Amino acid sequence: MDFTFSDYRKLLGTLQEKAFLPIRFCDTGDYSGRVAIIRHDVDMSPQKAVDIGSIESETGIKSTFFVLLSSRYYNLVSGENREAVKELIRQGHEIGLHFDVTNYDEDYSLDELCDAIKRERLLLESLFDIQVRSMSWHIPKRELIGVNIPALDEIGLLNAYDPEFYNGYKYVSDSMMRWREPIDEYLEKAAYEKMQILTHPIWYSFKQNKKDLEILKAHHFGEIKKDCIYLDAIRPGYKDILELSE
Ligand SMILES: [Zn+2]
């Protein structure tokens, strides 16, 4: 499949044709038939998340969007991003915490990490007046993948990388714009009864005309443009000088 909105729509269509029940993490439990947890890690753009959320909403699908509080690309307290998350909530999607381990000291113990998770969870809950029931690691360390963390169970937080979801469901991801495994085929043949499908909304557009690094580069230059706007605000005329020298 291409990384286009239309191909994503097709993927959802196949899921429904093959009688998979699409669910959010907060809906997980005992199901007798085919089940697919639909998960999105919002690494860069809440607006792109809304594009994907809207496609799902049109087809009556609800999924889980994991958002970062520590992103250098978006700030959830700012108006447009807060609105984007609110829109996802209105569409019935679940908002979970995407937790960036690399944002904390290398030598943080697991207990200290869990304390940080609790703090970020509270922040996210108070920001949107919601209950946060699940989390996923952003750029997880190998030792955190497929590992049960009792401290998270104790606070009732579902971890997308817990063995229950990581091993108990067939996990397929589009990291760096590449499906490591043939997702189309898996769904078409209903090769697995239980699936956890992870996408990153940033890769999808109307037309797939860019590759992963080009998309990331475009964002990088977008950031530089924002710096120019800021400079122009505090020192008018500076932006033009910078743009000329590009
Ligand atoms: Zn991530």
py3Dmol code that shows the C-alpha trace and the ligand (Angstrom):
import py3Dmol

protein = """\
ATOM      1  CA  MET A   1       0.000   0.000   0.000  1.00  0.00           C
ATOM      2  CA  ASP A   2       1.004   3.586  -0.588  1.00  0.00           C
ATOM      3  CA  PHE A   3       1.042   6.110   2.225  1.00  0.00           C
ATOM      4  CA  THR A   4      -2.042   7.910   1.001  1.00  0.00           C
ATOM      5  CA  PHE A   5      -5.359   8.698   2.616  1.00  0.00           C
ATOM      6  CA  SER A   6      -7.120   6.597  -0.016  1.00  0.00           C
ATOM      7  CA  ASP A   7      -4.959   3.546   0.653  1.00  0.00           C
ATOM      8  CA  TYR A   8      -5.482   3.969   4.369  1.00  0.00           C
ATOM      9  CA  ARG A   9      -9.221   4.028   3.690  1.00  0.00           C
ATOM     10  CA  LYS A  10      -8.803   0.793   1.712  1.00  0.00           C
ATOM     11  CA  LEU A  11      -6.934  -0.801   4.602  1.00  0.00           C
ATOM     12  CA  LEU A  12      -9.821   0.033   6.915  1.00  0.00           C
ATOM     13  CA  GLY A  13     -12.227  -1.350   4.303  1.00  0.00           C
ATOM     14  CA  THR A  14     -10.347  -4.657   4.212  1.00  0.00           C
ATOM     15  CA  LEU A  15     -10.413  -4.811   8.001  1.00  0.00           C
ATOM     16  CA  GLN A  16     -14.163  -4.442   7.973  1.00  0.00           C
ATOM     17  CA  GLU A  17     -14.681  -6.860   5.061  1.00  0.00           C
ATOM     18  CA  LYS A  18     -12.671  -9.493   6.875  1.00  0.00           C
ATOM     19  CA  ALA A  19     -14.801  -9.016   9.961  1.00  0.00           C
ATOM     20  CA  PHE A  20     -12.088  -7.593  12.187  1.00  0.00           C
ATOM     21  CA  LEU A  21     -13.466  -5.605  15.077  1.00  0.00           C
ATOM     22  CA  PRO A  22     -11.429  -2.370  15.204  1.00  0.00           C
ATOM     23  CA  ILE A  23     -10.845  -1.306  18.799  1.00  0.00           C
ATOM     24  CA  ARG A  24      -9.034   1.216  20.967  1.00  0.00           C
ATOM     25  CA  PHE A  25      -6.704   0.149  23.775  1.00  0.00           C
ATOM     26  CA  CYS A  26      -9.353   1.096  26.316  1.00  0.00           C
ATOM     27  CA  ASP A  27     -11.717  -1.424  24.661  1.00  0.00           C
ATOM     28  CA  THR A  28      -9.346  -4.385  24.904  1.00  0.00           C
ATOM     29  CA  GLY A  29     -10.662  -7.458  26.658  1.00  0.00           C
ATOM     30  CA  ASP A  30     -11.953 -10.882  25.754  1.00  0.00           C
ATOM     31  CA  TYR A  31     -13.319 -11.070  22.249  1.00  0.00           C
ATOM     32  CA  SER A  32     -14.113 -14.312  20.493  1.00  0.00           C
ATOM     33  CA  GLY A  33     -13.654 -13.185  16.870  1.00  0.00           C
ATOM     34  CA  ARG A  34     -11.068 -11.181  14.944  1.00  0.00           C
ATOM     35  CA  VAL A  35      -9.893  -8.028  16.640  1.00  0.00           C
ATOM     36  CA  ALA A  36      -7.556  -5.225  15.562  1.00  0.00           C
ATOM     37  CA  ILE A  37      -6.281  -2.546  17.916  1.00  0.00           C
ATOM     38  CA  ILE A  38      -5.843   0.551  15.779  1.00  0.00           C
ATOM     39  CA  ARG A  39      -3.075   2.687  17.169  1.00  0.00           C
ATOM     40  CA  HIS A  40      -1.394   5.896  16.032  1.00  0.00           C
ATOM     41  CA  ASP A  41       1.734   7.466  17.487  1.00  0.00           C
ATOM     42  CA  VAL A  42       1.557  11.224  16.976  1.00  0.00           C
ATOM     43  CA  ASP A  43       5.247  12.034  16.719  1.00  0.00           C
ATOM     44  CA  MET A  44       5.098  15.285  14.795  1.00  0.00           C
ATOM     45  CA  SER A  45       1.739  16.704  13.839  1.00  0.00           C
ATOM     46  CA  PRO A  46      -1.615  16.706  15.675  1.00  0.00           C
ATOM     47  CA  GLN A  47      -3.174  18.087  12.470  1.00  0.00           C
ATOM     48  CA  LYS A  48      -2.124  14.993  10.521  1.00  0.00           C
ATOM     49  CA  ALA A  49      -3.620  12.932  13.336  1.00  0.00           C
ATOM     50  CA  VAL A  50      -6.950  14.670  12.726  1.00  0.00           C
ATOM     51  CA  ASP A  51      -6.727  13.791   9.004  1.00  0.00           C
ATOM     52  CA  ILE A  52      -6.436  10.114   9.927  1.00  0.00           C
ATOM     53  CA  GLY A  53      -8.975  10.370  12.751  1.00  0.00           C
ATOM     54  CA  SER A  54     -11.509  11.919  10.374  1.00  0.00           C
ATOM     55  CA  ILE A  55     -11.116   9.102   7.836  1.00  0.00           C
ATOM     56  CA  GLU A  56     -11.765   6.596  10.622  1.00  0.00           C
ATOM     57  CA  SER A  57     -14.664   8.580  11.954  1.00  0.00           C
ATOM     58  CA  GLU A  58     -16.313   8.506   8.481  1.00  0.00           C
ATOM     59  CA  THR A  59     -16.206   4.713   8.574  1.00  0.00           C
ATOM     60  CA  GLY A  60     -17.371   4.472  12.175  1.00  0.00           C
ATOM     61  CA  ILE A  61     -13.972   3.383  13.489  1.00  0.00           C
ATOM     62  CA  LYS A  62     -12.544   4.542  16.794  1.00  0.00           C
ATOM     63  CA  SER A  63      -8.841   4.218  17.525  1.00  0.00           C
ATOM     64  CA  THR A  64      -6.151   5.234  19.994  1.00  0.00           C
ATOM     65  CA  PHE A  65      -3.946   8.265  19.385  1.00  0.00           C
ATOM     66  CA  PHE A  66      -0.853   8.466  21.564  1.00  0.00           C
ATOM     67  CA  VAL A  67       0.303  12.057  21.969  1.00  0.00           C
ATOM     68  CA  LEU A  68       3.573  13.454  23.281  1.00  0.00           C
ATOM     69  CA  LEU A  69       3.817  16.098  25.967  1.00  0.00           C
ATOM     70  CA  SER A  70       7.532  16.420  25.405  1.00  0.00           C
ATOM     71  CA  SER A  71       7.609  16.893  21.639  1.00  0.00           C
ATOM     72  CA  ARG A  72       9.874  19.549  20.169  1.00  0.00           C
ATOM     73  CA  TYR A  73       7.526  19.680  17.180  1.00  0.00           C
ATOM     74  CA  TYR A  74       4.243  20.486  18.843  1.00  0.00           C
ATOM     75  CA  ASN A  75       2.958  21.986  22.046  1.00  0.00           C
ATOM     76  CA  LEU A  76      -0.393  20.612  23.197  1.00  0.00           C
ATOM     77  CA  VAL A  77      -1.203  23.703  25.233  1.00  0.00           C
ATOM     78  CA  SER A  78      -1.136  25.949  22.156  1.00  0.00           C
ATOM     79  CA  GLY A  79      -4.524  26.679  20.610  1.00  0.00           C
ATOM     80  CA  GLU A  80      -4.364  24.883  17.264  1.00  0.00           C
ATOM     81  CA  ASN A  81      -2.869  21.717  18.711  1.00  0.00           C
ATOM     82  CA  ARG A  82      -5.242  21.645  21.658  1.00  0.00           C
ATOM     83  CA  GLU A  83      -8.120  22.005  19.192  1.00  0.00           C
ATOM     84  CA  ALA A  84      -6.770  19.119  17.114  1.00  0.00           C
ATOM     85  CA  VAL A  85      -6.754  16.789  20.132  1.00  0.00           C
ATOM     86  CA  LYS A  86     -10.216  17.975  21.142  1.00  0.00           C
ATOM     87  CA  GLU A  87     -11.426  17.138  17.643  1.00  0.00           C
ATOM     88  CA  LEU A  88     -10.038  13.590  18.001  1.00  0.00           C
ATOM     89  CA  ILE A  89     -11.881  13.291  21.320  1.00  0.00           C
ATOM     90  CA  ARG A  90     -15.108  14.541  19.705  1.00  0.00           C
ATOM     91  CA  GLN A  91     -14.668  11.861  17.030  1.00  0.00           C
ATOM     92  CA  GLY A  92     -14.661   9.254  19.791  1.00  0.00           C
ATOM     93  CA  HIS A  93     -10.997   8.356  19.640  1.00  0.00           C
ATOM     94  CA  GLU A  94      -8.993   7.508  22.723  1.00  0.00           C
ATOM     95  CA  ILE A  95      -6.136   9.790  23.727  1.00  0.00           C
ATOM     96  CA  GLY A  96      -3.214   7.966  25.296  1.00  0.00           C
ATOM     97  CA  LEU A  97       0.180   9.109  26.507  1.00  0.00           C
ATOM     98  CA  HIS A  98       3.136   8.737  24.150  1.00  0.00           C
ATOM     99  CA  PHE A  99       6.075   8.742  26.507  1.00  0.00           C
ATOM    100  CA  ASP A 100       9.552   9.684  25.347  1.00  0.00           C
ATOM    101  CA  VAL A 101      12.114   7.899  27.501  1.00  0.00           C
ATOM    102  CA  THR A 102      14.945   9.855  25.887  1.00  0.00           C
ATOM    103  CA  ASN A 103      13.494  13.015  27.437  1.00  0.00           C
ATOM    104  CA  TYR A 104      14.757  11.834  30.819  1.00  0.00           C
ATOM    105  CA  ASP A 105      18.212  11.077  32.171  1.00  0.00           C
ATOM    106  CA  GLU A 106      19.888   7.941  30.865  1.00  0.00           C
ATOM    107  CA  ASP A 107      20.362   6.643  34.383  1.00  0.00           C
ATOM    108  CA  TYR A 108      16.720   7.020  35.414  1.00  0.00           C
ATOM    109  CA  SER A 109      15.543   3.897  37.191  1.00  0.00           C
ATOM    110  CA  LEU A 110      12.313   2.206  36.153  1.00  0.00           C
ATOM    111  CA  ASP A 111      10.671   3.608  39.300  1.00  0.00           C
ATOM    112  CA  GLU A 112      11.731   7.125  38.391  1.00  0.00           C
ATOM    113  CA  LEU A 113      10.448   6.635  34.844  1.00  0.00           C
ATOM    114  CA  CYS A 114       7.119   5.449  36.191  1.00  0.00           C
ATOM    115  CA  ASP A 115       6.903   8.556  38.390  1.00  0.00           C
ATOM    116  CA  ALA A 116       7.528  10.676  35.297  1.00  0.00           C
ATOM    117  CA  ILE A 117       4.819   8.742  33.445  1.00  0.00           C
ATOM    118  CA  LYS A 118       2.380   9.431  36.295  1.00  0.00           C
ATOM    119  CA  ARG A 119       3.164  13.155  36.122  1.00  0.00           C
ATOM    120  CA  GLU A 120       2.747  13.317  32.349  1.00  0.00           C
ATOM    121  CA  ARG A 121      -0.466  11.315  32.572  1.00  0.00           C
ATOM    122  CA  LEU A 122      -1.901  13.770  35.117  1.00  0.00           C
ATOM    123  CA  LEU A 123      -0.917  16.694  32.919  1.00  0.00           C
ATOM    124  CA  LEU A 124      -2.582  15.179  29.874  1.00  0.00           C
ATOM    125  CA  GLU A 125      -5.705  14.352  31.880  1.00  0.00           C
ATOM    126  CA  SER A 126      -6.038  17.854  33.267  1.00  0.00           C
ATOM    127  CA  LEU A 127      -5.296  19.490  29.937  1.00  0.00           C
ATOM    128  CA  PHE A 128      -8.201  17.752  28.183  1.00  0.00           C
ATOM    129  CA  ASP A 129     -10.370  16.772  31.141  1.00  0.00           C
ATOM    130  CA  ILE A 130     -10.135  13.104  30.188  1.00  0.00           C
ATOM    131  CA  GLN A 131      -9.057   9.843  31.728  1.00  0.00           C
ATOM    132  CA  VAL A 132      -5.831   8.505  30.252  1.00  0.00           C
ATOM    133  CA  ARG A 133      -6.028   4.723  30.257  1.00  0.00           C
ATOM    134  CA  SER A 134      -3.102   3.748  28.031  1.00  0.00           C
ATOM    135  CA  MET A 135       0.430   4.648  27.016  1.00  0.00           C
ATOM    136  CA  SER A 136       3.087   3.746  24.483  1.00  0.00           C
ATOM    137  CA  TRP A 137       6.829   4.312  24.509  1.00  0.00           C
ATOM    138  CA  HIS A 138       8.277   6.752  21.965  1.00  0.00           C
ATOM    139  CA  ILE A 139      11.557   5.380  20.538  1.00  0.00           C
ATOM    140  CA  PRO A 140      11.569   2.605  23.151  1.00  0.00           C
ATOM    141  CA  LYS A 141      14.739   1.079  24.466  1.00  0.00           C
ATOM    142  CA  ARG A 142      15.005  -2.567  23.553  1.00  0.00           C
ATOM    143  CA  GLU A 143      14.667  -3.610  27.188  1.00  0.00           C
ATOM    144  CA  LEU A 144      11.235  -1.949  27.419  1.00  0.00           C
ATOM    145  CA  ILE A 145       9.703  -3.782  24.459  1.00  0.00           C
ATOM    146  CA  GLY A 146       7.495  -6.753  25.256  1.00  0.00           C
ATOM    147  CA  VAL A 147       8.120  -6.356  28.968  1.00  0.00           C
ATOM    148  CA  ASN A 148       5.495  -6.229  31.670  1.00  0.00           C
ATOM    149  CA  ILE A 149       5.904  -3.320  34.103  1.00  0.00           C
ATOM    150  CA  PRO A 150       3.954  -4.043  37.297  1.00  0.00           C
ATOM    151  CA  ALA A 151       4.043  -0.375  38.386  1.00  0.00           C
ATOM    152  CA  LEU A 152       1.969   0.522  35.304  1.00  0.00           C
ATOM    153  CA  ASP A 153      -0.510  -2.282  35.994  1.00  0.00           C
ATOM    154  CA  GLU A 154      -0.865  -0.942  39.529  1.00  0.00           C
ATOM    155  CA  ILE A 155      -1.971   2.473  38.297  1.00  0.00           C
ATOM    156  CA  GLY A 156      -4.299   0.948  35.703  1.00  0.00           C
ATOM    157  CA  LEU A 157      -2.328   2.164  32.705  1.00  0.00           C
ATOM    158  CA  LEU A 158      -2.313  -0.143  29.675  1.00  0.00           C
ATOM    159  CA  ASN A 159       1.104  -0.317  28.049  1.00  0.00           C
ATOM    160  CA  ALA A 160       1.050  -0.906  24.282  1.00  0.00           C
ATOM    161  CA  TYR A 161       4.366  -2.767  24.606  1.00  0.00           C
ATOM    162  CA  ASP A 162       3.199  -5.067  27.388  1.00  0.00           C
ATOM    163  CA  PRO A 163       3.475  -8.757  26.350  1.00  0.00           C
ATOM    164  CA  GLU A 164      -0.327  -8.875  26.458  1.00  0.00           C
ATOM    165  CA  PHE A 165      -0.525  -6.489  23.497  1.00  0.00           C
ATOM    166  CA  TYR A 166       2.903  -6.833  21.921  1.00  0.00           C
ATOM    167  CA  ASN A 167       3.057 -10.629  21.848  1.00  0.00           C
ATOM    168  CA  GLY A 168      -0.605 -11.476  22.366  1.00  0.00           C
ATOM    169  CA  TYR A 169      -1.525  -9.510  19.241  1.00  0.00           C
ATOM    170  CA  LYS A 170       0.294  -9.589  15.916  1.00  0.00           C
ATOM    171  CA  TYR A 171       2.115  -6.248  16.008  1.00  0.00           C
ATOM    172  CA  VAL A 172       2.652  -4.492  12.674  1.00  0.00           C
ATOM    173  CA  SER A 173       4.034  -0.970  12.328  1.00  0.00           C
ATOM    174  CA  ASP A 174       4.783   1.547   9.570  1.00  0.00           C
ATOM    175  CA  SER A 175       7.855   3.006  11.324  1.00  0.00           C
ATOM    176  CA  MET A 176       9.962   5.198   9.027  1.00  0.00           C
ATOM    177  CA  MET A 177       7.349   4.777   6.310  1.00  0.00           C
ATOM    178  CA  ARG A 178       7.978   1.081   5.839  1.00  0.00           C
ATOM    179  CA  TRP A 179       5.679  -1.779   6.748  1.00  0.00           C
ATOM    180  CA  ARG A 180       8.172  -4.402   7.848  1.00  0.00           C
ATOM    181  CA  GLU A 181       5.624  -7.090   7.090  1.00  0.00           C
ATOM    182  CA  PRO A 182       2.926  -7.430   4.404  1.00  0.00           C
ATOM    183  CA  ILE A 183       0.003  -5.818   6.191  1.00  0.00           C
ATOM    184  CA  ASP A 184      -2.274  -6.033   3.117  1.00  0.00           C
ATOM    185  CA  GLU A 185      -1.700  -9.747   2.830  1.00  0.00           C
ATOM    186  CA  TYR A 186      -2.150 -10.367   6.535  1.00  0.00           C
ATOM    187  CA  LEU A 187      -5.526  -8.638   6.476  1.00  0.00           C
ATOM    188  CA  GLU A 188      -6.638 -10.083   3.145  1.00  0.00           C
ATOM    189  CA  LYS A 189      -5.913 -13.622   4.338  1.00  0.00           C
ATOM    190  CA  ALA A 190      -6.942 -12.862   7.920  1.00  0.00           C
ATOM    191  CA  ALA A 191      -3.648 -14.490   8.835  1.00  0.00           C
ATOM    192  CA  TYR A 192      -3.925 -13.473  12.479  1.00  0.00           C
ATOM    193  CA  GLU A 193      -6.978 -13.334  14.729  1.00  0.00           C
ATOM    194  CA  LYS A 194      -5.652 -10.503  16.865  1.00  0.00           C
ATOM    195  CA  MET A 195      -3.666  -7.591  15.511  1.00  0.00           C
ATOM    196  CA  GLN A 196      -2.127  -4.382  16.827  1.00  0.00           C
ATOM    197  CA  ILE A 197      -1.744  -2.041  13.855  1.00  0.00           C
ATOM    198  CA  LEU A 198       0.468   0.983  14.467  1.00  0.00           C
ATOM    199  CA  THR A 199       0.600   3.880  12.040  1.00  0.00           C
ATOM    200  CA  HIS A 200       2.281   7.279  12.232  1.00  0.00           C
ATOM    201  CA  PRO A 201      -0.086   9.885  10.727  1.00  0.00           C
ATOM    202  CA  ILE A 202       2.847  12.013   9.542  1.00  0.00           C
ATOM    203  CA  TRP A 203       3.510   9.649   6.593  1.00  0.00           C
ATOM    204  CA  TYR A 204       0.041   9.963   5.025  1.00  0.00           C
ATOM    205  CA  SER A 205      -1.127  12.514   2.478  1.00  0.00           C
ATOM    206  CA  PHE A 206      -3.463  12.790  -0.521  1.00  0.00           C
ATOM    207  CA  LYS A 207      -0.676  11.771  -2.854  1.00  0.00           C
ATOM    208  CA  GLN A 208       2.408   9.899  -1.850  1.00  0.00           C
ATOM    209  CA  ASN A 209       5.029  12.076  -3.428  1.00  0.00           C
ATOM    210  CA  LYS A 210       7.681  12.102  -0.765  1.00  0.00           C
ATOM    211  CA  LYS A 211       9.787   9.630   1.106  1.00  0.00           C
ATOM    212  CA  ASP A 212      10.237   9.481   4.861  1.00  0.00           C
ATOM    213  CA  LEU A 213      13.372  11.612   5.028  1.00  0.00           C
ATOM    214  CA  GLU A 214      11.935  14.193   2.643  1.00  0.00           C
ATOM    215  CA  ILE A 215       8.893  14.542   4.880  1.00  0.00           C
ATOM    216  CA  LEU A 216      11.055  14.899   7.963  1.00  0.00           C
ATOM    217  CA  LYS A 217      13.251  17.425   6.168  1.00  0.00           C
ATOM    218  CA  ALA A 218      10.212  19.471   5.146  1.00  0.00           C
ATOM    219  CA  HIS A 219       9.225  19.600   8.814  1.00  0.00           C
ATOM    220  CA  HIS A 220      12.724  20.594   9.795  1.00  0.00           C
ATOM    221  CA  PHE A 221      12.627  23.533   7.388  1.00  0.00           C
ATOM    222  CA  GLY A 222       9.156  24.372   8.641  1.00  0.00           C
ATOM    223  CA  GLU A 223      10.736  24.759  12.073  1.00  0.00           C
ATOM    224  CA  ILE A 224      13.373  27.090  10.646  1.00  0.00           C
ATOM    225  CA  LYS A 225      10.622  29.162   9.049  1.00  0.00           C
ATOM    226  CA  LYS A 226       8.960  29.448  12.459  1.00  0.00           C
ATOM    227  CA  ASP A 227      12.251  30.718  13.879  1.00  0.00           C
ATOM    228  CA  CYS A 228      12.260  33.363  11.125  1.00  0.00           C
ATOM    229  CA  ILE A 229       8.719  34.472  11.990  1.00  0.00           C
ATOM    230  CA  TYR A 230       9.728  34.777  15.628  1.00  0.00           C
ATOM    231  CA  LEU A 231      12.840  36.739  14.765  1.00  0.00           C
ATOM    232  CA  ASP A 232      10.786  39.049  12.592  1.00  0.00           C
ATOM    233  CA  ALA A 233       8.398  39.631  15.471  1.00  0.00           C
ATOM    234  CA  ILE A 234      11.091  40.637  17.909  1.00  0.00           C
ATOM    235  CA  ARG A 235      13.356  42.348  15.348  1.00  0.00           C
ATOM    236  CA  PRO A 236      11.445  43.416  12.248  1.00  0.00           C
ATOM    237  CA  GLY A 237      13.349  42.984   9.008  1.00  0.00           C
ATOM    238  CA  TYR A 238      15.473  40.119  10.310  1.00  0.00           C
ATOM    239  CA  LYS A 239      13.362  37.476   8.612  1.00  0.00           C
ATOM    240  CA  ASP A 240      14.036  38.969   5.164  1.00  0.00           C
ATOM    241  CA  ILE A 241      17.774  39.024   5.765  1.00  0.00           C
ATOM    242  CA  LEU A 242      17.711  35.355   6.741  1.00  0.00           C
ATOM    243  CA  GLU A 243      15.524  34.342   3.792  1.00  0.00           C
ATOM    244  CA  LEU A 244      17.790  36.175   1.338  1.00  0.00           C
ATOM    245  CA  SER A 245      20.822  34.357   2.639  1.00  0.00           C
ATOM    246  CA  GLU A 246      19.252  30.901   2.224  1.00  0.00           C
TER     247      GLU A 246
END
"""
ligand_1 = """\
1
ZN
Zn 6.794 7.929 18.646
"""
view = py3Dmol.view(width=600, height=400)
view.addModel(protein, "pdb")
view.setStyle({"model": 0}, {"cartoon": {"style": "trace"}})
view.addModel(ligand_1, "xyz")
view.setStyle({"model": 1}, {"stick": {}})
view.zoomTo()
view.show()
